[in-house]
Amino acid sequence: MIEEFGLPKDIVDRQVQIGQTLKDDEFIGMVRREVLDDFLRQRAKTNGATLINGLFMGMTLPQSKEEPYVLTYNDFGEAEGSARSQAAEEEVVCRERAVCGDERGSDGWRK
């Protein structure tokens, strides 16, 4: 699965093999959360994302295809300990499993 997500092997902390469920050369790659998070943030930045030092607070779904998603977050910027409430309008939102796009499913999320 490390290759499936394009993760470098050097962020793998442990290789776990479980009985007969995997082939001899396969393993479950265990990573440290802070290492994986930083790797994913830097990869997103390299691919054009703007990084925000903030805490996600909520999202308002668009009511039509012309309206954007509105993300609300507390922006910590470069300062420690102080945050400003912010909102950002986005055309496309990626959610768990990195599903991105612009067609909405029956649950209101864009596919």
MDTraj code that builds the backbone (N, CA, C; nanometers):
import mdtraj as md
import numpy as np

residues = "MET ILE GLU GLU PHE GLY LEU PRO LYS ASP ILE VAL ASP ARG GLN VAL GLN ILE GLY GLN THR LEU LYS ASP ASP GLU PHE ILE GLY MET VAL ARG ARG GLU VAL LEU ASP ASP PHE LEU ARG GLN ARG ALA LYS THR ASN GLY ALA THR LEU ILE ASN GLY LEU PHE MET GLY MET THR LEU PRO GLN SER LYS GLU GLU PRO TYR VAL LEU THR TYR ASN ASP PHE GLY GLU ALA GLU GLY SER ALA ARG SER GLN ALA ALA GLU GLU GLU VAL VAL CYS ARG GLU ARG ALA VAL CYS GLY ASP GLU ARG GLY SER ASP GLY TRP ARG LYS".split()
xyz = np.array([
    [0.0812, -0.1197, 0.0000],
    [0.0000, 0.0000, 0.0000],
    [0.0857, 0.1264, 0.0000],
    [0.2098, 0.1131, 0.0432],
    [0.2991, 0.2283, 0.0417],
    [0.3128, 0.2800, -0.1014],
    [0.3355, 0.1881, -0.1962],
    [0.3478, 0.2268, -0.3367],
    [0.2154, 0.2799, -0.3913],
    [0.1045, 0.2208, -0.3476],
    [-0.0274, 0.2605, -0.3963],
    [-0.0548, 0.4086, -0.3723],
    [-0.0063, 0.4616, -0.2599],
    [-0.0289, 0.6015, -0.2268],
    [0.0910, 0.6896, -0.2601],
    [0.1917, 0.6321, -0.3253],
    [0.3083, 0.7101, -0.3645],
    [0.3898, 0.7600, -0.2465],
    [0.3946, 0.6818, -0.1381],
    [0.4695, 0.7224, -0.0198],
    [0.6116, 0.6676, -0.0275],
    [0.7100, 0.7467, 0.0132],
    [0.8475, 0.6964, 0.0129],
    [0.8678, 0.5972, 0.1270],
    [0.9499, 0.4976, 0.1040],
    [0.9721, 0.3938, 0.2056],
    [1.0436, 0.4471, 0.3288],
    [1.1131, 0.5612, 0.3157],
    [1.1868, 0.6115, 0.4320],
    [1.0972, 0.6694, 0.5409],
    [0.9667, 0.6888, 0.5142],
    [0.8790, 0.7345, 0.6219],
    [0.8153, 0.6177, 0.6972],
    [0.8394, 0.4950, 0.6505],
    [0.7863, 0.3763, 0.7185],
    [0.8663, 0.3533, 0.8463],
    [0.7958, 0.3482, 0.9578],
    [0.8591, 0.3276, 1.0876],
    [0.8752, 0.1789, 1.1185],
    [0.7746, 0.0982, 1.0801],
    [0.7780, -0.0468, 1.1020],
    [0.7127, -0.1173, 0.9845],
    [0.7587, -0.2387, 0.9578],
    [0.6965, -0.3245, 0.8575],
    [0.6323, -0.4411, 0.9319],
    [0.5000, -0.4511, 0.9236],
    [0.4273, -0.5550, 0.9964],
    [0.3796, -0.6604, 0.8978],
    [0.4097, -0.7858, 0.9270],
    [0.3620, -0.8972, 0.8452],
    [0.2654, -0.9786, 0.9300],
    [0.1484, -1.0095, 0.8743],
    [0.0427, -1.0766, 0.9490],
    [0.0193, -1.2154, 0.8917],
    [0.0643, -1.3156, 0.9611],
    [0.0365, -1.4546, 0.9263],
    [0.0374, -1.4835, 0.7783],
    [-0.0663, -1.5493, 0.7308],
    [-0.0743, -1.5926, 0.5920],
    [-0.1603, -1.5003, 0.5064],
    [-0.1950, -1.3825, 0.5571],
    [-0.2804, -1.2927, 0.4798],
    [-0.2048, -1.2160, 0.3724],
    [-0.0722, -1.2063, 0.3846],
    [0.0087, -1.1331, 0.2881],
    [0.1096, -1.2256, 0.2223],
    [0.1545, -1.1872, 0.1032],
    [0.2620, -1.2613, 0.0369],
    [0.3928, -1.2366, 0.1122],
    [0.4930, -1.3192, 0.0850],
    [0.6205, -1.3082, 0.1560],
    [0.6850, -1.1704, 0.1441],
    [0.6692, -1.1045, 0.0282],
    [0.7325, -0.9745, 0.0081],
    [0.6405, -0.8570, 0.0418],
    [0.5213, -0.8831, 0.0969],
    [0.4269, -0.7771, 0.1318],
    [0.4303, -0.7499, 0.2821],
    [0.3938, -0.6267, 0.3175],
    [0.3880, -0.5898, 0.4589],
    [0.2913, -0.4736, 0.4771],
    [0.2472, -0.4529, 0.5991],
    [0.1687, -0.3354, 0.6353],
    [0.2694, -0.2307, 0.6818],
    [0.2721, -0.1172, 0.6157],
    [0.3660, -0.0115, 0.6531],
    [0.3076, 0.0756, 0.7624],
    [0.3723, 0.0792, 0.8761],
    [0.3298, 0.1625, 0.9881],
    [0.4120, 0.2909, 0.9848],
    [0.3436, 0.4051, 0.9920],
    [0.4128, 0.5336, 0.9901],
    [0.3718, 0.6151, 1.1120],
    [0.4566, 0.7073, 1.1492],
    [0.4227, 0.7999, 1.2573],
    [0.3351, 0.9100, 1.1989],
    [0.2296, 0.9439, 1.2696],
    [0.1321, 1.0407, 1.2206],
    [0.1974, 1.1739, 1.1833],
    [0.2854, 1.2254, 1.2691],
    [0.3458, 1.3556, 1.2423],
    [0.4361, 1.3512, 1.1189],
    [0.5008, 1.2375, 1.0938],
    [0.5865, 1.2232, 0.9757],
    [0.5010, 1.2170, 0.8498],
    [0.3940, 1.1363, 0.8527],
    [0.3048, 1.1251, 0.7373],
    [0.2356, 1.2580, 0.7085],
    [0.1841, 1.3252, 0.8125],
    [0.1173, 1.4539, 0.7927],
    [0.2098, 1.5546, 0.7254],
    [0.3340, 1.5640, 0.7745],
    [0.4281, 1.6586, 0.7155],
    [0.4594, 1.6214, 0.5710],
    [0.4789, 1.4918, 0.5436],
    [0.5063, 1.4483, 0.4066],
    [0.3908, 1.4866, 0.3141],
    [0.2661, 1.4598, 0.3570],
    [0.1500, 1.4901, 0.2731],
    [0.1340, 1.6401, 0.2519],
    [0.1580, 1.7206, 0.3551],
    [0.1495, 1.8666, 0.3413],
    [0.2542, 1.9177, 0.2421],
    [0.3775, 1.8681, 0.2538],
    [0.4834, 1.9140, 0.1638],
    [0.4577, 1.8696, 0.0203],
    [0.4026, 1.7489, 0.0023],
    [0.3694, 1.7024, -0.1328],
    [0.2583, 1.7889, -0.1918],
    [0.1591, 1.8233, -0.1110],
    [0.0515, 1.9109, -0.1586],
    [0.1071, 2.0478, -0.1978],
    [0.1979, 2.1014, -0.1165],
    [0.2585, 2.2316, -0.1470],
    [0.3361, 2.2258, -0.2778],
    [0.4126, 2.1189, -0.2973],
    [0.4889, 2.1001, -0.4209],
    [0.3964, 2.0962, -0.5421],
    [0.2753, 2.0450, -0.5219],
    [0.1787, 2.0341, -0.6314],
    [0.0851, 2.1538, -0.6407],
    [0.1184, 2.2639, -0.5713],
    [0.0450, 2.3882, -0.5891],
    [-0.0518, 2.4265, -0.4790],
    [-0.0647, 2.3471, -0.3747],
    [-0.1570, 2.3813, -0.2658],
    [-0.0998, 2.4950, -0.1816],
    [-0.1883, 2.5767, -0.1273],
    [-0.1494, 2.6793, -0.0322],
    [-0.1702, 2.6233, 0.1072],
    [-0.0632, 2.6154, 0.1856],
    [-0.0737, 2.5599, 0.3200],
    [-0.1248, 2.6656, 0.4168],
    [-0.2129, 2.6236, 0.5069],
    [-0.2689, 2.7121, 0.6083],
    [-0.2391, 2.6517, 0.7447],
    [-0.1804, 2.7312, 0.8331],
    [-0.1587, 2.6873, 0.9705],
    [-0.2863, 2.7195, 1.0477],
    [-0.3795, 2.6241, 1.0503],
    [-0.5079, 2.6518, 1.1122],
    [-0.5792, 2.5276, 1.1586],
    [-0.6940, 2.5484, 1.2211],
    [-0.7785, 2.4415, 1.2716],
    [-0.9116, 2.4460, 1.1977],
    [-0.9429, 2.3403, 1.1231],
    [-1.0683, 2.3309, 1.0483],
    [-1.1851, 2.3317, 1.1460],
    [-1.2843, 2.4191, 1.1213],
    [-1.3993, 2.4308, 1.2111],
    [-1.5299, 2.3850, 1.1471],
    [-1.5406, 2.3953, 1.0146],
    [-1.6645, 2.3530, 0.9507],
    [-1.6650, 2.3808, 0.8020],
    [-1.7711, 2.3304, 0.7358],
    [-1.7838, 2.3475, 0.5916],
    [-1.9308, 2.3648, 0.5567],
    [-1.9594, 2.4618, 0.4712],
    [-2.0937, 2.4826, 0.4192],
    [-2.0961, 2.4321, 0.2761],
    [-2.1867, 2.3374, 0.2486],
    [-2.1967, 2.2815, 0.1139],
    [-2.2686, 2.3783, 0.0212],
    [-2.2289, 2.3838, -0.1052],
    [-2.2963, 2.4702, -0.2017],
    [-2.4385, 2.4217, -0.2287],
    [-2.5262, 2.5140, -0.2586],
    [-2.6642, 2.4805, -0.2909],
    [-2.6858, 2.4651, -0.4410],
    [-2.5867, 2.5055, -0.5205],
    [-2.5937, 2.4892, -0.6661],
    [-2.4521, 2.4668, -0.7187],
    [-2.4414, 2.4278, -0.8468],
    [-2.3095, 2.4044, -0.9064],
    [-2.2283, 2.5325, -0.9190],
    [-2.2937, 2.6470, -0.9190],
    [-2.2235, 2.7742, -0.9331],
    [-2.1653, 2.8237, -0.8016],
    [-2.2176, 2.7769, -0.6891],
    [-2.1712, 2.8240, -0.5589],
    [-2.0483, 2.7451, -0.5133],
    [-1.9591, 2.8108, -0.4402],
    [-1.8409, 2.7402, -0.3891],
    [-1.8701, 2.6723, -0.2550],
    [-1.7818, 2.5825, -0.2149],
    [-1.7803, 2.5327, -0.0778],
    [-1.7259, 2.6467, 0.0080],
    [-1.7744, 2.6612, 0.1292],
    [-1.7188, 2.7607, 0.2207],
    [-1.6604, 2.6863, 0.3404],
    [-1.5297, 2.6984, 0.3561],
    [-1.4591, 2.6346, 0.4669],
    [-1.4322, 2.7391, 0.5735],
    [-1.4650, 2.7072, 0.6981],
    [-1.4328, 2.7980, 0.8075],
    [-1.3229, 2.7344, 0.8919],
    [-1.2303, 2.8181, 0.9356],
    [-1.1163, 2.7680, 1.0125],
    [-1.0599, 2.8786, 1.1000],
    [-0.9905, 2.8391, 1.2035],
    [-0.9160, 2.9330, 1.2866],
    [-0.7743, 2.9388, 1.2318],
    [-0.7341, 3.0571, 1.1874],
    [-0.6030, 3.0766, 1.1259],
    [-0.5022, 3.1161, 1.2333],
    [-0.4009, 3.0318, 1.2517],
    [-0.2960, 3.0616, 1.3486],
    [-0.1803, 3.1367, 1.2846],
    [-0.1768, 3.1419, 1.1521],
    [-0.0700, 3.2129, 1.0828],
    [0.0655, 3.1701, 1.1338],
    [0.1538, 3.2648, 1.1540],
    [0.2880, 3.2357, 1.2053],
    [0.2938, 3.2485, 1.3570],
    [0.1894, 3.3059, 1.4171],
    [0.1911, 3.3317, 1.5615],
    [0.1523, 3.2079, 1.6407],
    [0.2072, 3.1969, 1.7581],
    [0.1721, 3.0889, 1.8502],
    [0.0646, 3.1397, 1.9459],
    [-0.0387, 3.0596, 1.9671],
    [-0.1361, 3.0896, 2.0710],
    [-0.2493, 3.1830, 2.0345],
    [-0.2444, 3.2506, 1.9217],
    [-0.3552, 3.3380, 1.8847],
    [-0.4092, 3.2951, 1.7489],
    [-0.5415, 3.3012, 1.7364],
    [-0.6046, 3.2576, 1.6114],
    [-0.7086, 3.3593, 1.5682],
    [-0.7274, 3.3695, 1.4366],
    [-0.8318, 3.4543, 1.3794],
    [-0.9276, 3.3650, 1.3034],
    [-1.0570, 3.3870, 1.3217],
    [-1.1570, 3.3104, 1.2478],
    [-1.1535, 3.3542, 1.1017],
    [-1.1489, 3.2573, 1.0106],
    [-1.1396, 3.2856, 0.8677],
    [-1.2384, 3.1989, 0.7903],
    [-1.2666, 3.2383, 0.6681],
    [-1.3476, 3.1573, 0.5770],
    [-1.2801, 3.1590, 0.4406],
    [-1.2882, 3.0470, 0.3704],
    [-1.2308, 3.0366, 0.2363],
    [-1.3352, 2.9748, 0.1448],
    [-1.3488, 3.0296, 0.0244],
    [-1.4401, 2.9736, -0.0751],
    [-1.3588, 2.8897, -0.1723],
    [-1.4003, 2.7651, -0.1923],
    [-1.3275, 2.6721, -0.2781],
    [-1.4221, 2.6077, -0.3782],
    [-1.3736, 2.5845, -0.5010],
    [-1.4548, 2.5191, -0.6033],
    [-1.4584, 2.3686, -0.5845],
    [-1.3484, 2.3112, -0.5383],
    [-1.3377, 2.1662, -0.5217],
    [-1.2830, 2.1383, -0.3829],
    [-1.3410, 2.0406, -0.3167],
    [-1.2948, 2.0006, -0.1840],
    [-1.2585, 1.8534, -0.1884],
    [-1.1442, 1.8181, -0.1309],
    [-1.1025, 1.6780, -0.1185],
    [-1.1378, 1.6317, 0.0217],
    [-1.1943, 1.5156, 0.0317],
    [-1.2270, 1.4622, 0.1639],
    [-1.1553, 1.3303, 0.1837],
    [-1.1942, 1.2534, 0.2851],
    [-1.1242, 1.1291, 0.3154],
    [-1.1042, 1.0467, 0.1895],
    [-0.9986, 0.9719, 0.1865],
    [-0.9556, 0.8905, 0.0732],
    [-0.9206, 0.9755, -0.0477],
    [-0.8995, 1.1035, -0.0269],
    [-0.8573, 1.1959, -0.1328],
    [-0.9474, 1.1902, -0.2550],
    [-1.0785, 1.1858, -0.2322],
    [-1.1740, 1.1877, -0.3422],
    [-1.1969, 1.3334, -0.3798],
    [-1.1636, 1.3694, -0.5023],
    [-1.1769, 1.5071, -0.5474],
    [-1.2552, 1.5106, -0.6778],
    [-1.3164, 1.6227, -0.7049],
    [-1.3843, 1.6363, -0.8326],
    [-1.4920, 1.7411, -0.8285],
    [-1.5811, 1.7375, -0.9282],
    [-1.6853, 1.8382, -0.9315],
    [-1.8230, 1.7833, -0.9643],
    [-1.8446, 1.6532, -0.9532],
    [-1.9787, 1.5974, -0.9678],
    [-2.0264, 1.5526, -0.8318],
    [-2.1470, 1.5926, -0.7931],
    [-2.1980, 1.5571, -0.6615],
    [-2.2693, 1.4235, -0.6634],
    [-2.2494, 1.3474, -0.5578],
    [-2.3220, 1.2221, -0.5387],
    [-2.4509, 1.2485, -0.4634],
    [-2.5240, 1.1441, -0.4322],
    [-2.6512, 1.1584, -0.3625],
    [-2.6344, 1.2138, -0.2210],
    [-2.5128, 1.2040, -0.1648],
    [-2.4897, 1.2556, -0.0302],
    [-2.4509, 1.4035, -0.0295],
    [-2.4480, 1.4679, -0.1466],
    [-2.4146, 1.6090, -0.1546],
    [-2.2674, 1.6367, -0.1766],
    [-2.1835, 1.5361, -0.1594],
    [-2.0406, 1.5540, -0.1821],
    [-2.0115, 1.5437, -0.3308],
    [-1.9173, 1.6224, -0.3752],
    [-1.8742, 1.6090, -0.5139],
    [-1.7906, 1.4843, -0.5256],
    [-1.8079, 1.4104, -0.6348],
    [-1.7320, 1.2865, -0.6553],
    [-1.6012, 1.3163, -0.7255],
])
top = md.Topology()
chain = top.add_chain()
for i, resn in enumerate(residues, 1):
    res = top.add_residue(resn, chain, resSeq=i)
    for name in ("N", "CA", "C"):
        top.add_atom(name, md.element.get_by_symbol(name[0]), res)
traj = md.Trajectory(xyz[None], top)
